[in-house]
């Protein structure tokens, strides 16, 4: 039997998701943290809806009763190039000196 993929980014199968549920991870947030579903490059855009539907099926409830997971930034993935191009303020005082290695407060 071929794998039935639920989360393409993290390569989580429907079978793995179901096993995690049977092992006691009965809430969507717990399933997300244990299996990694919804934590990949797409940040859940490609799998959280299907995951919620699968959880509803496993629990025998209406999908509207499945609470969604906590969404944490970045909601839209950033490449390293995009991150490097952000105009951020420079580090301040002691932190900047410590990172350069010339902070007199930091022993050598």
Buried (B, 14 or more C-beta within 10 A) or exposed (E): EEEEBBBEBBEBBBEBBBEBBEEEBEBBEBBBBBBBBBBBEBBBBBBBEBBBEBBBEBBEEEEEEBEBBEEEEEEEEEEEEEEEEEEEEEEEEEEEBEEEEEBEEEEE
